[in-house]
């Protein structure tokens, strides 16, 4: 049996009425709670768009830390490797 996730303290969230209506319809149809539906939706967001944002932040930090290769240097190195040896 899977362990239950550790839950945070309750939070208050205001949703547009049309979104809440859809959440309630899905919850009813799946016999799940509104909270379950919202958490599932947030997980999908975090896996997609949210992950993109986190990766951008990580890349910006790497640039600030000097952890990058200049594109011109990279292309020059790639082109040098692609040249056939003159023998």
Helices and strands as residue ranges (DSSP letters): H 17-30, H 34-47, H 49-64, H 71-82
